[in-house]
Amino acid sequence: MQVPAARIVFTPEDRAEVASVAAEVLTTGALTLGAHTQEFEAAFAAAHGAPYAVAVNSGTAALEIILRSVDVDGFDVVVPTNTFAATAFAVLRAGGNPVFADVSADTFALSAETVSAAVTPRTKAVVIVHIGGLIPPDIDELRAILDERGIALVEDAAHAHGSSLAGRYAGSFGLAGSFSFYPTKLITSGEGGMVVTADERIRDEARVYRDQGKAGFLGNIHIRQGYAWRMSEVHAATGRAHLRHLGAFLAHRRDVAARYDLEIDAMGVDRPRAVEGGITNYYKYPVLLAPGADRARVKKELREGYGVSLAGEVYEVPLHQQPIFEQYARAHLPVAEDICARHVCLPLHSDMTEAEAEHVISSFRTVMRALDLDGASR
């Protein structure tokens, strides 16, 4: 059996709907910033309990727009070293100085403790990343610390479509949240992103920035140094069609994750744990190999011996150890360095079958035992 690292799920009805919209907009010539974009924005905002959502062409653009709106130019912005490079790129392109902070071993994300150790009087914002869709349990404590110092909390929710904690959705814990609709994400529009916020000023700034900094769509009066960050109507229709499945996708992924949890725990393999009172979308399912384990060999054995391709790590090399960020590297960040070096992510799809889930677990168990990495077997 072959189990791919990721699988994109669109029904025949979804495909027919998107094809119909494509024919419509090609006929009318209304290819961008039209009714389909507005409908997608409204639906995404409603699905995340947010007053406002603004569609753009990538999650990176969404994050940069928020940071520009916060005016981080010339200031420090704390980001987790355990994140995708685009998080720090957005800081740099908004004029900020990325300050890398360590993360919690429990969530792979920033915590109140690690942020407190990183902020200074020069800090203008903190970007928290919900790794694998898990919202950290101390996020309100973190927000309170930042509010006392006048520092903005920004959510990089690229992984966290539909995730929530205590009834509040990702994107609602900070000033604003950025979402990605890259093809492998839980909800995709092919390419695209979304700014989610309860702040009218952020909403208005996002609308200006995404359209070359213009005061209005039909005019040519520019009030910001914007960019071509618009979402096309076809992308918006694709995202809107996919979004209708969010509830079903969440339920299915949680069922698969619960099955994984039982088997992984029985094997004695460590993993981040879902937060009580939270709903995690399980965009990724990371597990921690034993210290010193050969991750490349584990992945190769699973792929070549059993047809199981592991999902990409989150992330394999922390940003403070990557060449492009060498000038921003500072202290040793031991937790992130450890978890980045020795975790893998099991494949988990929105339509994964019982047979596939069982094959992943049995194959993983066999490889762990063969390499003497199964904690339960020692």
C-alpha positions as CSV (number, residue, x, y, z in Angstrom):
1,M,0.0,0.0,0.0
2,Q,1.2,3.5,-0.9
3,V,0.4,6.3,1.6
4,P,1.4,9.8,0.3
5,A,2.7,12.5,2.5
6,A,-0.3,14.7,1.8
7,R,-3.5,14.4,-0.3
8,I,-5.7,17.2,-1.5
9,V,-9.4,16.4,-1.3
10,F,-11.9,18.0,-3.7
11,T,-15.2,16.3,-4.5
12,P,-16.6,16.1,-8.1
13,E,-19.1,18.8,-7.0
14,D,-16.3,21.1,-5.9
15,R,-14.5,20.7,-9.2
16,A,-17.7,21.4,-11.1
17,E,-18.4,24.5,-9.1
18,V,-14.9,25.9,-9.6
19,A,-15.0,25.1,-13.3
20,S,-18.3,27.0,-13.6
21,V,-16.9,30.0,-11.8
22,A,-13.8,30.0,-14.0
23,A,-16.1,30.0,-17.1
24,E,-18.1,32.8,-15.7
25,V,-15.3,35.1,-14.8
26,L,-13.5,34.5,-18.1
27,T,-16.7,35.5,-19.8
28,T,-17.3,38.6,-17.8
29,G,-13.7,39.7,-17.4
30,A,-14.3,40.3,-13.6
31,L,-11.3,38.2,-12.6
32,T,-10.2,39.8,-9.3
33,L,-11.7,41.5,-6.2
34,G,-15.2,40.6,-7.1
35,A,-18.2,38.9,-5.6
36,H,-16.5,35.5,-5.2
37,T,-13.7,37.0,-3.1
38,Q,-16.2,38.8,-0.9
39,E,-18.2,35.6,-0.4
40,F,-15.0,33.7,0.5
41,E,-14.0,36.4,3.0
42,A,-17.4,36.4,4.6
43,A,-17.5,32.6,4.9
44,F,-14.0,32.3,6.3
45,A,-14.6,35.1,8.9
46,A,-17.8,33.3,10.0
47,A,-16.1,29.9,10.2
48,H,-13.5,31.5,12.6
49,G,-15.8,33.7,14.7
50,A,-14.2,36.9,13.3
51,P,-15.8,40.1,12.3
52,Y,-13.5,40.7,9.3
53,A,-11.4,38.7,6.8
54,V,-9.4,40.1,3.9
55,A,-8.3,37.7,1.1
56,V,-4.8,38.0,-0.4
57,N,-2.6,36.0,-2.6
58,S,-0.5,34.1,0.1
59,G,-0.2,33.6,3.8
60,T,3.2,35.4,3.6
61,A,1.5,38.5,2.2
62,A,-1.2,38.3,4.9
63,L,1.4,38.3,7.6
64,E,3.5,41.0,6.1
65,I,0.4,43.2,5.8
66,I,-0.4,42.8,9.5
67,L,3.1,43.6,10.4
68,R,3.1,46.7,8.2
69,S,-0.2,47.8,9.8
70,V,1.4,47.4,13.2
71,D,4.3,49.5,11.9
72,V,7.2,47.3,12.9
73,D,9.7,49.2,10.7
74,G,12.9,49.8,12.7
75,F,11.7,47.7,15.6
76,D,12.3,44.2,16.9
77,V,9.7,41.4,16.3
78,V,10.0,38.2,18.3
79,V,9.4,35.0,16.2
80,P,9.8,31.4,17.1
81,T,13.0,29.9,15.7
82,N,10.9,26.8,15.0
83,T,8.8,28.1,12.0
84,F,8.9,28.3,8.3
85,A,11.2,30.9,6.9
86,A,8.3,33.0,5.5
87,T,7.5,34.1,9.1
88,A,10.8,35.8,9.4
89,F,10.8,37.0,5.8
90,A,7.6,38.8,6.4
91,V,9.2,40.6,9.4
92,L,12.2,41.7,7.3
93,R,10.1,42.9,4.4
94,A,7.9,44.9,6.8
95,G,11.1,46.6,8.0
96,G,11.4,44.8,11.3
97,N,14.3,43.0,12.9
98,P,13.5,39.3,13.6
99,V,14.5,38.2,17.1
100,F,14.5,34.4,17.4
101,A,13.1,32.8,20.5
102,D,13.0,29.3,21.9
103,V,9.8,27.2,22.0
104,S,8.0,24.9,24.4
105,A,8.7,21.2,24.0
106,D,5.0,20.5,24.7
107,T,3.6,22.6,21.8
108,F,6.6,23.3,19.6
109,A,5.5,26.9,19.8
110,L,6.3,30.1,21.7
111,S,5.3,30.2,25.4
112,A,4.8,33.0,27.9
113,E,8.2,31.9,29.4
114,T,10.2,31.9,26.2
115,V,8.7,35.2,25.0
116,S,9.4,36.9,28.4
117,A,13.0,36.0,27.9
118,A,13.2,37.5,24.4
119,V,11.2,40.8,24.6
120,T,13.0,44.2,25.2
121,P,12.0,47.8,25.1
122,R,12.6,47.7,21.3
123,T,10.1,44.9,20.7
124,K,7.0,46.1,18.7
125,A,5.3,42.7,18.1
126,V,5.5,39.0,18.8
127,V,4.4,36.5,16.1
128,I,3.1,33.2,17.6
129,V,2.9,30.2,15.2
130,H,0.3,27.5,15.9
131,I,2.5,24.5,14.9
132,G,0.5,21.6,13.5
133,G,-2.7,23.5,14.3
134,L,-2.3,23.3,18.1
135,I,-3.0,26.6,19.9
136,P,-0.8,26.9,23.0
137,P,-2.6,26.6,26.3
138,D,-0.9,29.7,27.8
139,I,-1.7,32.0,24.9
140,D,-3.9,34.3,27.1
141,E,-1.1,34.6,29.7
142,L,1.2,35.5,26.8
143,R,-1.2,38.1,25.5
144,A,-1.5,39.6,29.0
145,I,2.3,40.0,29.3
146,L,2.4,41.7,26.0
147,D,-0.5,44.0,26.6
148,E,1.2,45.3,29.8
149,R,4.2,46.3,27.6
150,G,2.2,47.7,24.7
151,I,3.5,44.9,22.4
152,A,1.2,43.5,19.6
153,L,0.5,39.8,19.5
154,V,0.2,38.6,15.9
155,E,-0.9,35.0,15.0
156,D,0.7,33.1,12.2
157,A,-2.2,30.7,11.8
158,A,-1.0,29.1,8.5
159,H,-1.4,25.7,10.1
160,A,-4.5,26.3,12.1
161,H,-7.7,26.5,10.0
162,G,-10.6,25.7,12.3
163,S,-8.5,25.1,15.4
164,S,-9.8,26.6,18.6
165,L,-9.2,26.8,22.3
166,A,-11.9,27.3,24.9
167,G,-14.4,28.2,22.2
168,R,-12.2,30.8,20.5
169,Y,-10.7,30.2,17.1
170,A,-7.2,30.7,15.8
171,G,-6.8,34.3,14.7
172,S,-8.8,35.7,17.6
173,F,-6.2,35.7,20.3
174,G,-4.0,38.5,18.9
175,L,-4.5,41.7,17.0
176,A,-4.9,39.8,13.8
177,G,-4.1,36.4,12.3
178,S,-2.7,35.3,9.0
179,F,-3.8,32.1,7.3
180,S,-2.3,30.3,4.3
181,F,-4.2,28.4,1.5
182,Y,-1.1,26.7,0.0
183,P,-2.1,23.4,-1.6
184,T,-1.1,21.1,1.3
185,K,-3.0,23.2,3.9
186,L,-6.2,21.9,5.5
187,I,-8.2,24.3,3.4
188,T,-6.7,25.4,0.1
189,S,-7.5,27.8,-2.7
190,G,-4.5,26.7,-4.8
191,E,-2.6,29.7,-3.7
192,G,-3.8,32.4,-1.3
193,G,-4.0,33.8,2.2
194,M,-6.3,35.6,4.6
195,V,-6.0,38.3,7.2
196,V,-8.5,37.7,10.0
197,T,-9.1,40.4,12.6
198,A,-11.6,42.2,14.8
199,D,-9.9,45.5,14.3
200,E,-11.4,47.8,11.6
201,R,-8.2,49.6,11.1
202,I,-6.3,46.4,10.3
203,R,-9.1,45.4,7.9
204,D,-8.9,48.7,6.1
205,E,-5.1,48.7,5.9
206,A,-5.2,45.1,4.5
207,R,-7.6,46.2,1.7
208,V,-5.3,49.1,0.8
209,Y,-2.0,47.1,1.0
210,R,-3.2,44.2,-1.1
211,D,-4.1,46.5,-4.1
212,Q,-0.9,48.5,-4.7
213,G,-1.6,50.8,-1.8
214,K,-4.5,52.5,-3.6
215,A,-7.2,54.4,-1.7
216,G,-9.9,52.6,-3.8
217,F,-10.1,49.8,-6.3
218,L,-11.1,52.0,-9.2
219,G,-8.8,54.9,-8.6
220,N,-5.1,55.6,-8.8
221,I,-4.5,57.6,-5.6
222,H,-1.9,55.7,-3.6
223,I,-1.7,56.1,0.1
224,R,0.6,53.2,1.1
225,Q,3.5,51.4,-0.5
226,G,1.4,48.4,-1.3
227,Y,1.9,45.4,-3.6
228,A,0.0,43.2,-6.0
229,W,-1.4,40.9,-3.3
230,R,-4.9,40.4,-4.7
231,M,-6.6,37.1,-4.7
232,S,-8.2,36.1,-8.1
233,E,-11.9,35.2,-8.3
234,V,-11.1,31.6,-9.4
235,H,-8.8,31.2,-6.3
236,A,-11.5,32.6,-4.1
237,A,-14.2,30.3,-5.5
238,T,-11.8,27.3,-5.0
239,G,-11.2,28.3,-1.4
240,R,-14.9,28.8,-0.7
241,A,-15.8,25.4,-2.1
242,H,-13.1,23.7,0.0
243,L,-14.1,25.7,3.1
244,R,-17.6,24.0,3.2
245,H,-15.8,20.8,4.2
246,L,-14.0,22.3,7.2
247,G,-16.2,20.7,9.8
248,A,-16.1,17.3,8.2
249,F,-12.3,17.5,7.7
250,L,-11.8,18.5,11.3
251,A,-13.9,15.6,12.6
252,H,-12.2,13.0,10.4
253,R,-8.7,14.2,11.2
254,R,-9.4,14.1,14.9
255,D,-10.6,10.5,14.6
256,V,-7.4,9.5,12.8
257,A,-5.3,11.3,15.3
258,A,-7.1,9.6,18.2
259,R,-6.2,6.3,16.7
260,Y,-2.6,7.4,16.2
261,D,-2.5,8.6,19.8
262,L,-3.3,5.2,21.3
263,E,-0.8,3.3,19.2
264,I,2.0,5.9,19.5
265,D,1.6,6.0,23.3
266,A,1.6,2.2,23.5
267,M,4.9,2.3,21.6
268,G,6.4,4.7,24.2
269,V,7.1,7.3,21.6
270,D,6.8,10.9,22.7
271,R,4.6,13.5,21.0
272,P,3.0,16.9,21.5
273,R,-0.3,16.6,23.2
274,A,-3.6,18.3,22.3
275,V,-4.6,20.9,24.9
276,E,-7.6,20.2,27.1
277,G,-10.5,22.3,26.0
278,G,-9.0,22.8,22.6
279,I,-9.8,21.5,19.1
280,T,-6.7,20.8,17.0
281,N,-7.0,20.3,13.3
282,Y,-4.0,18.0,13.1
283,Y,-2.6,19.7,10.1
284,K,0.6,17.9,11.1
285,Y,1.0,14.9,13.4
286,P,4.6,15.1,14.8
287,V,6.3,12.5,17.0
288,L,9.7,12.6,18.6
289,L,12.3,10.0,17.8
290,A,14.8,9.0,20.4
291,P,17.9,11.3,20.8
292,G,20.5,10.4,18.2
293,A,18.1,8.6,15.9
294,D,18.8,8.7,12.2
295,R,15.7,10.6,10.9
296,A,16.8,10.2,7.3
297,R,17.0,6.5,7.7
298,V,13.6,6.2,9.4
299,K,12.0,8.1,6.5
300,K,13.9,6.1,3.9
301,E,12.9,2.8,5.5
302,L,9.2,3.8,5.7
303,R,9.1,5.1,2.1
304,E,11.1,2.3,0.4
305,G,10.1,-0.6,2.5
306,Y,6.4,0.2,3.2
307,G,5.3,2.9,0.8
308,V,4.7,5.4,3.6
309,S,5.9,8.9,2.8
310,L,6.2,11.1,5.9
311,A,4.9,14.7,5.8
312,G,7.4,17.5,6.0
313,E,8.9,18.4,9.4
314,V,7.8,21.4,11.4
315,Y,10.7,22.3,11.0
316,E,13.9,20.3,10.4
317,V,16.3,23.2,10.9
318,P,15.5,26.2,13.2
319,L,15.8,29.6,11.6
320,H,18.7,30.8,13.8
321,Q,20.8,28.0,12.3
322,Q,19.9,28.7,8.6
323,P,22.4,30.6,6.5
324,I,20.0,33.3,5.3
325,F,19.4,34.4,8.9
326,E,23.0,34.2,10.1
327,Q,23.3,37.9,11.0
328,Y,20.2,37.6,13.3
329,A,21.3,34.4,15.1
330,R,21.9,34.9,18.8
331,A,21.9,32.6,21.8
332,H,21.7,28.8,21.8
333,L,18.0,27.8,21.7
334,P,18.2,24.3,23.0
335,V,14.6,23.1,23.0
336,A,14.0,24.1,19.4
337,E,17.3,22.7,18.3
338,D,16.4,19.4,19.9
339,I,12.9,19.0,18.6
340,C,13.8,20.2,15.1
341,A,16.5,17.6,14.9
342,R,14.6,14.5,15.9
343,H,10.9,14.7,15.1
344,V,9.0,13.3,12.1
345,C,5.4,13.9,11.0
346,L,3.1,10.9,10.2
347,P,0.9,11.4,7.2
348,L,-2.7,12.4,8.1
349,H,-5.2,13.2,5.4
350,S,-8.7,14.6,5.5
351,D,-10.0,11.4,3.8
352,M,-7.6,8.9,5.3
353,T,-9.0,5.4,5.3
354,E,-8.9,3.0,8.3
355,A,-6.6,0.7,6.2
356,E,-4.2,3.6,5.5
357,A,-4.1,4.6,9.1
358,E,-3.4,1.1,10.2
359,H,-0.7,0.7,7.5
360,V,1.1,3.8,8.7
361,I,1.0,2.7,12.3
362,S,2.1,-0.9,11.7
363,S,4.8,0.2,9.3
364,F,6.1,2.9,11.8
365,R,6.0,0.3,14.6
366,T,8.0,-2.2,12.6
367,V,10.7,0.3,11.6
368,M,11.0,1.6,15.1
369,R,11.6,-1.9,16.4
370,A,14.0,-2.8,13.7
371,L,16.1,0.3,14.4
372,D,15.6,-0.2,18.2
373,L,13.9,3.1,18.6
374,D,10.6,1.8,20.1
375,G,10.5,2.9,23.7
376,A,8.0,0.2,24.6
377,S,10.3,-2.6,23.3
378,R,13.3,-1.7,25.6
